[in-house]
Structures are given as structure tokens and as C-alpha cells.
């Protein structure tokens, strides 16, 4: 791994966290912690690559995100 971390690194960490959380019961404290980690990784990804802002499936921006 190189010394620099790019948005793809954090994107992959988000995917891993979501996959792990999916296998846990919905009311598990571990699931909650893993989802918080995924959110943190996603924020770090957006800091590095603001172009990859998430949008809804229909192509419109999420109401919580200024487009």
C-alpha cells in the first residue's frame, strides 16, 4: 500500500463495513458501531473526492446534500 490514501481506499472500507453489518442482527451494538465506522469512512471519502456525492437511484440529489 502506498503512503497516500485516496477516495477508493475509503470507498472499499465502506463496502466492507456494510457487508459486515449486514450479517449481524439489526439490534446488535456491534452492527451500530460498524455502521458508524462506515459513515465516517464515507465522510472521509467525500473530503477527498467531492465529485462522488451520493445521489438517490432516480438521479436526484438527496435532500440532506446541497447540490
PASEBA-1860 file (N, C-alpha, C; in nm, 3 decimals):
! residues 67
1> XXXXXXXX> 0.085/-0.119/0.000/0.000/0.000/0.000/0.089/0.124/0.000 ~ 0.051/0.222/-0.075/0.129/0.344/-0.082/0.107/0.429/0.043 ~ 0.188/0.532/0.057/0.177/0.620/0.173/0.056/0.712/0.165 ~ 0.004/0.734/0.046/-0.113/0.820/0.032/-0.240/0.736/0.029 ~ -0.344/0.792/0.083/-0.474/0.725/0.085/-0.566/0.804/-0.007 ~ -0.632/0.733/-0.097/-0.724/0.801/-0.188/-0.868/0.763/-0.157 ~ -0.959/0.823/-0.230/-1.101/0.801/-0.206/-1.140/0.656/-0.226 ~ -1.074/0.587/-0.318/-1.107/0.446/-0.343/-1.080/0.360/-0.220
9> XXXXXXXX> -0.978/0.394/-0.144/-0.947/0.321/-0.020/-1.064/0.330/0.077 ~ -1.114/0.450/0.098/-1.226/0.470/0.191/-1.354/0.409/0.135 ~ -1.373/0.416/0.003/-1.490/0.355/-0.059/-1.493/0.204/-0.032 ~ -1.376/0.141/-0.042/-1.367/-0.002/-0.015/-1.395/-0.032/0.132 ~ -1.348/0.052/0.222/-1.374/0.034/0.365/-1.523/0.046/0.396 ~ -1.591/0.137/0.327/-1.737/0.150/0.344/-1.804/0.020/0.303 ~ -1.765/-0.035/0.188/-1.825/-0.160/0.140/-1.802/-0.274/0.239 ~ -1.682/-0.282/0.294/-1.651/-0.388/0.391/-1.737/-0.374/0.515
17> XXXXXXXX> -1.747/-0.253/0.567/-1.828/-0.229/0.687/-1.974/-0.264/0.664 ~ -2.028/-0.224/0.551/-2.168/-0.253/0.522/-2.191/-0.403/0.507 ~ -2.097/-0.471/0.445/-2.109/-0.616/0.430/-2.104/-0.685/0.567 ~ -2.015/-0.640/0.654/-2.007/-0.697/0.789/-2.136/-0.670/0.868 ~ -2.184/-0.547/0.860/-2.304/-0.509/0.936/-2.426/-0.587/0.888 ~ -2.430/-0.619/0.760/-2.542/-0.691/0.704/-2.559/-0.829/0.768 ~ -2.449/-0.889/0.811/-2.454/-1.021/0.870/-2.488/-1.024/1.017 ~ -2.503/-0.908/1.078/-2.534/-0.901/1.221/-2.681/-0.870/1.244
25> XXXXXXXX> -2.736/-0.909/1.360/-2.875/-0.874/1.391/-2.893/-0.722/1.392 ~ -3.011/-0.678/1.352/-3.035/-0.533/1.339/-3.020/-0.458/1.470 ~ -3.042/-0.524/1.585/-3.034/-0.455/1.714/-2.901/-0.480/1.785 ~ -2.803/-0.529/1.714/-2.671/-0.557/1.773/-2.592/-0.427/1.792 ~ -2.531/-0.408/1.909/-2.445/-0.291/1.930/-2.326/-0.290/1.834 ~ -2.276/-0.408/1.801/-2.163/-0.416/1.707/-2.205/-0.365/1.569 ~ -2.326/-0.398/1.527/-2.376/-0.351/1.398/-2.381/-0.199/1.395 ~ -2.429/-0.141/1.504/-2.436/0.005/1.514/-2.297/0.067/1.503
33> XXXXXXXX> -2.200/0.010/1.572/-2.064/0.062/1.568/-2.004/0.050/1.428 ~ -2.030/-0.062/1.362/-1.977/-0.081/1.227/-2.041/0.017/1.130 ~ -2.170/0.044/1.146/-2.237/0.142/1.060/-2.183/0.283/1.084 ~ -2.150/0.314/1.208/-2.088/0.443/1.237/-1.951/0.454/1.169 ~ -1.876/0.345/1.172/-1.746/0.344/1.104/-1.764/0.366/0.954 ~ -1.865/0.301/0.896/-1.891/0.316/0.753/-1.924/0.461/0.720 ~ -2.002/0.524/0.806/-2.038/0.665/0.785/-1.914/0.753/0.791 ~ -1.826/0.725/0.886/-1.702/0.802/0.899/-1.614/0.784/0.776
41> XXXXXXXX> -1.601/0.661/0.729/-1.522/0.636/0.609/-1.582/0.708/0.489 ~ -1.715/0.711/0.481/-1.780/0.778/0.369/-1.754/0.929/0.373 ~ -1.757/0.988/0.491/-1.727/1.131/0.502/-1.584/1.161/0.461 ~ -1.492/1.073/0.499/-1.352/1.091/0.459/-1.336/1.077/0.308 ~ -1.410/0.984/0.250/-1.407/0.968/0.104/-1.454/1.095/0.036 ~ -1.563/1.152/0.086/-1.617/1.274/0.025/-1.525/1.393/0.041 ~ -1.446/1.394/0.147/-1.347/1.501/0.164/-1.241/1.494/0.054 ~ -1.204/1.372/0.017/-1.102/1.353/-0.086/-1.156/1.362/-0.227
49> XXXXXXXX> -1.283/1.323/-0.245/-1.343/1.320/-0.378/-1.486/1.373/-0.372 ~ -1.503/1.505/-0.365/-1.637/1.561/-0.352/-1.726/1.536/-0.473 ~ -1.670/1.494/-0.584/-1.749/1.465/-0.704/-1.836/1.342/-0.683 ~ -1.796/1.253/-0.592/-1.870/1.128/-0.572/-1.981/1.142/-0.468 ~ -2.045/1.257/-0.463/-2.157/1.275/-0.371/-2.266/1.176/-0.403 ~ -2.321/1.112/-0.301/-2.426/1.012/-0.327/-2.555/1.078/-0.375 ~ -2.620/1.014/-0.468/-2.750/1.060/-0.515/-2.848/0.944/-0.502 ~ -2.972/0.976/-0.507/-3.072/0.870/-0.499/-3.071/0.791/-0.630
57> XXXXXXXX> -3.141/0.681/-0.633/-3.141/0.594/-0.751/-3.205/0.660/-0.872 ~ -3.292/0.757/-0.848/-3.357/0.822/-0.962/-3.274/0.936/-1.019 ~ -3.154/0.959/-0.963/-3.065/1.060/-1.018/-3.074/1.195/-0.950 ~ -3.172/1.214/-0.863/-3.184/1.341/-0.794/-3.101/1.340/-0.667 ~ -3.051/1.455/-0.628/-2.969/1.464/-0.509/-3.052/1.439/-0.384 ~ -2.987/1.386/-0.284/-3.050/1.364/-0.154/-3.081/1.501/-0.095 ~ -3.193/1.512/-0.027/-3.233/1.642/0.028/-3.137/1.693/0.134 ~ -3.059/1.604/0.196/-2.965/1.646/0.300/-2.835/1.699/0.240
65> XXX> -2.817/1.682/0.109/-2.693/1.724/0.044/-2.724/1.842/-0.048 ~ -2.645/1.945/-0.035/-2.662/2.061/-0.124/-2.599/2.027/-0.258 ~ -2.676/2.040/-0.365/-2.627/2.005/-0.499/-2.597/2.130/-0.578
END
